[in-house]
Amino acid sequence: MRRLLLILVILALVSAGAFFALTMPDRVAPEELADLTGDASAGEAVFWAGGCASCHAGEDAEGEDLRILSGGQRLASEFGTFVAPNISPDPEHGIGDWTLAEFVTAMQNGISPEGRHYYPAFPYTAYRMATRQDMADLFAFLSTLPASVTPSEPHQVSFPVTITRGIGLWNLLHLRDDYVVDGDLTEQEARGRYLSEALAHCAECHTPRDATGGLDRTRWMAGAPNPTGRGTIPALTPDELTWSVEEIAAYLNDGFAPDFDTAGGQMAEVVENLSNLTSEDRLAIAAYLKALPPVGE
């Protein structure tokens, strides 16, 4: 009996050690970014492409208020409700005292400056594909925005979701360093892929999820249930979205569909963001969508 108990204790210790080793926070070292200088003007384009204001500006914010990133937007899911934090330049309630390395670590590895795993409601799995220069430019732009002293609100989740260390295991499954759509793309399609997969994270809404909450890469952009429980989010694959490249690009600029419908809900916010990009970038996103493989291929 003692021998069995000893074996069980050893197995428990080994398992605990493996768990902590596998979920160790992965930080970006400052020296990896030593040659980067952020350009705030370039960072503004990254800001709009990434849809930062859609989650981090206050509810019902419009116009210049979209630049006040006080947080508070709620993202419903089957795992609970996640609340976007304050990411304004305020040093106490926002990210004003962060270093560039801490910012890139958060954006691309999902790790806070304190070493805590962020919930993947924050799409760091997409931002991971962004260039470090774009991350430095975005960080520079965020520092120019108004500071907000609004405290971040806690997420509304229950055990075991509250054990954030376990997200490290989720990252082993879902934190990837490759694009979903590969193959021989044109320069325009490749630009659209970067904007769609790395910055705009379109798949976060338009791709169904597996049992662990990760994106099902085998059904990329194939449409998904609305996490609010109201209806579904449409597919963007060319067998479902039959608009032309020009029609898609126009919709991303003004929200008017070829059938005279208009963008609503969260898509209206997406359009508001993407309307700040160049027409070339909107055409690139459209070209990428037309290059997507049909569902099931």
C-alpha positions in Angstrom: 0.0 0.0 0.0 2.8 2.4 0.8 4.5 1.6 -2.4 1.3 2.3 -4.4 0.9 5.6 -2.5 4.5 6.5 -3.2 4.0 5.8 -6.9 0.8 7.9 -7.0 2.6 10.8 -5.3 5.5 10.6 -7.8 3.1 10.5 -10.7 1.2 13.5 -9.3 4.5 15.4 -8.9 5.6 14.5 -12.4 2.2 15.5 -13.9 2.3 18.8 -12.0 5.8 19.5 -13.2 4.9 18.7 -16.8 1.8 21.0 -16.6 3.8 23.9 -15.3 6.6 23.3 -17.9 4.1 23.1 -20.8 2.2 26.2 -19.7 5.2 28.4 -18.9 4.6 32.0 -20.1 6.5 32.6 -23.3 7.9 36.2 -23.2 9.4 38.3 -26.0 12.9 39.5 -24.9 13.6 43.2 -25.2 16.7 42.6 -27.3 14.5 40.9 -30.0 13.0 44.3 -30.6 16.1 46.4 -30.2 16.2 47.4 -33.8 12.6 48.5 -34.1 11.3 52.1 -33.9 7.6 52.5 -33.9 5.9 54.9 -36.4 2.7 56.3 -34.9 1.3 57.4 -38.3 1.8 53.9 -39.7 0.4 52.5 -36.5 -3.0 54.2 -37.1 -3.6 52.0 -40.1 -2.8 48.9 -38.0 -5.2 50.2 -35.4 -8.1 50.4 -37.8 -7.3 47.1 -39.5 -7.1 45.3 -36.2 -10.4 46.7 -35.0 -9.0 47.8 -31.7 -11.8 50.3 -31.0 -14.5 47.8 -31.6 -13.7 46.0 -28.4 -11.8 48.6 -26.3 -13.7 51.8 -26.9 -16.7 52.5 -24.7 -20.1 51.1 -25.5 -21.8 53.2 -28.3 -18.6 55.3 -28.8 -18.6 57.3 -32.0 -16.2 59.7 -33.8 -13.3 60.8 -31.7 -14.5 58.7 -28.7 -13.4 55.6 -30.6 -9.9 56.7 -29.7 -10.6 56.5 -26.0 -9.8 52.9 -25.2 -11.3 52.6 -21.8 -12.6 49.0 -22.3 -15.8 47.6 -21.2 -17.2 45.8 -24.3 -18.6 42.4 -23.4 -18.0 39.3 -25.5 -20.4 36.5 -24.8 -19.3 32.9 -25.3 -20.2 29.4 -24.0 -17.3 29.7 -21.6 -18.6 32.9 -20.0 -18.6 36.7 -20.8 -15.3 38.3 -21.4 -14.8 42.0 -20.8 -12.4 44.0 -22.9 -9.8 45.9 -20.7 -8.6 49.5 -20.7 -5.7 49.7 -23.1 -5.4 53.5 -23.1 -2.0 55.1 -22.2 -3.0 55.6 -18.6 -0.2 54.1 -16.6 -2.4 52.8 -13.8 -5.5 51.5 -15.5 -4.2 51.1 -19.0 -1.0 50.1 -20.7 0.9 53.4 -20.3 3.7 51.8 -18.3 4.2 48.8 -20.6 7.4 48.3 -22.6 7.3 47.4 -26.2 8.4 43.8 -25.3 5.5 43.5 -22.9 3.1 44.8 -25.5 4.4 42.4 -28.2 4.3 39.5 -25.7 0.7 40.3 -25.0 -0.3 40.8 -28.6 1.4 37.7 -30.0 1.8 35.2 -27.1 -1.2 36.1 -25.0 0.8 36.8 -21.9 0.4 39.8 -19.5 3.3 41.7 -18.1 2.7 39.8 -14.8 3.1 36.5 -16.6 -0.6 35.6 -16.7 -2.2 33.9 -19.7 -4.9 36.0 -21.4 -8.1 34.4 -22.5 -8.2 33.8 -26.2 -11.3 36.0 -26.5 -8.4 38.4 -27.1 -7.4 37.3 -30.6 -3.6 37.0 -30.0 -3.7 33.8 -32.1 -4.3 36.0 -35.1 -2.1 39.0 -34.1 0.7 36.4 -33.8 1.0 36.4 -37.5 1.5 40.2 -37.7 5.0 41.6 -38.3 6.9 42.9 -35.3 7.2 46.3 -37.1 3.4 46.6 -37.3 3.2 45.8 -33.6 5.8 48.5 -32.8 3.9 51.0 -35.0 0.6 50.1 -33.3 2.2 50.5 -29.9 3.5 54.0 -30.9 0.1 55.0 -32.1 -1.7 53.8 -29.0 0.6 56.0 -26.9 -0.7 59.1 -28.7 -4.4 58.4 -27.8 -6.2 59.9 -24.8 -5.6 58.3 -21.4 -8.6 56.9 -19.5 -8.7 56.3 -15.8 -11.6 53.8 -16.1 -10.6 50.6 -14.3 -10.8 47.4 -16.3 -13.7 45.2 -15.3 -13.3 41.5 -14.4 -14.4 38.7 -16.7 -17.6 36.9 -15.9 -16.4 33.3 -15.9 -16.6 30.4 -13.5 -14.3 27.5 -12.5 -12.4 25.9 -14.1 -12.2 28.7 -16.7 -10.8 30.9 -14.0 -7.6 28.8 -14.0 -5.8 30.8 -16.6 -2.6 28.7 -16.3 -4.5 26.0 -18.2 -4.8 28.3 -21.2 -1.1 27.4 -21.8 -2.3 23.9 -22.8 -4.9 25.5 -25.1 -2.1 27.5 -26.7 -0.2 24.3 -27.5 -3.2 23.2 -29.6 -4.1 26.5 -31.2 -1.2 29.0 -31.2 0.1 28.6 -34.7 2.8 30.2 -36.8 1.4 29.5 -40.3 -1.4 31.0 -42.4 -4.4 28.9 -43.1 -4.7 29.8 -46.7 -1.4 28.9 -48.5 -0.3 28.1 -52.0 0.5 30.4 -54.9 -1.2 33.7 -54.1 -0.9 36.9 -56.0 0.7 39.9 -54.3 -2.7 41.4 -53.8 -4.2 38.1 -52.4 -1.2 37.8 -50.0 -1.7 41.3 -48.8 -5.4 40.5 -48.2 -4.4 37.3 -46.4 -2.2 39.3 -44.0 -4.9 41.9 -43.4 -7.6 39.2 -42.9 -5.8 36.5 -41.0 -3.3 38.5 -39.0 -4.8 41.9 -38.3 -8.6 42.0 -39.0 -9.0 38.5 -37.5 -12.1 37.9 -39.7 -12.1 34.2 -38.8 -12.8 34.9 -35.2 -16.5 35.4 -36.1 -16.8 33.7 -39.5 -15.2 30.3 -38.7 -16.8 27.6 -36.5 -15.0 26.4 -33.4 -14.1 23.0 -32.1 -15.0 21.5 -28.7 -12.1 23.4 -27.1 -13.1 26.8 -28.4 -10.4 26.9 -31.1 -11.1 27.8 -34.7 -11.8 24.8 -36.9 -9.2 25.4 -39.6 -10.8 22.8 -41.8 -13.9 25.0 -42.2 -12.1 28.3 -42.6 -14.6 31.2 -43.1 -17.4 28.7 -43.5 -19.8 30.6 -41.2 -20.5 30.1 -37.5 -23.2 30.4 -34.8 -23.5 33.8 -33.4 -22.0 33.7 -29.8 -24.8 35.9 -28.6 -27.2 33.1 -29.6 -29.0 35.2 -32.1 -28.8 33.7 -35.6 -25.6 32.8 -37.5 -22.6 34.6 -38.9 -22.4 34.1 -42.7 -19.8 32.2 -44.6 -17.3 34.2 -46.6 -16.1 31.4 -49.0 -16.6 32.2 -52.7 -19.2 29.4 -53.1 -21.4 31.2 -50.5 -20.4 34.9 -50.9 -20.8 35.4 -54.7 -20.2 39.1 -54.8 -17.4 40.3 -57.1 -14.1 41.7 -55.7 -15.2 45.2 -56.4 -18.6 44.6 -54.6 -16.9 43.2 -51.5 -14.5 46.1 -51.4 -17.3 48.6 -51.7 -19.2 46.9 -48.9 -16.2 47.1 -46.7 -16.0 50.8 -47.3 -19.6 51.9 -46.9 -21.6 48.9 -45.7 -24.0 48.8 -48.7 -24.4 45.3 -50.2 -25.1 44.7 -53.9 -28.7 43.7 -53.0 -29.2 47.1 -51.2 -29.0 45.6 -47.7 -26.8 47.4 -45.2 -24.3 46.2 -42.6 -25.6 45.9 -39.1 -24.5 44.9 -35.6 -20.9 44.1 -35.2 -20.3 44.1 -39.0 -21.2 47.8 -39.0 -18.3 48.4 -36.6 -16.0 46.3 -38.9 -17.0 48.5 -41.8 -16.4 51.6 -39.8 -12.9 50.4 -39.1 -12.0 49.2 -42.6 -13.3 52.3 -44.2 -10.2 54.0 -42.7 -7.9 51.8 -44.8 -6.8 52.5 -48.3 -9.0 51.4 -51.2 -6.1 49.1 -52.3 -6.2 47.3 -48.9 -10.0 46.8 -49.1 -9.6 45.4 -52.6 -6.8 43.1 -51.2 -9.1 41.7 -48.5 -11.8 41.1 -51.2 -9.3 39.3 -53.4 -8.2 37.1 -50.5 -11.9 36.2 -49.8 -12.4 35.2 -53.5 -9.2 33.0 -53.2 -10.6 31.0 -50.2 -11.2 27.3 -50.9 -14.9 26.4 -50.9 -16.2 24.7 -47.8 -15.2 21.1 -47.7 -12.1 21.4 -49.8 
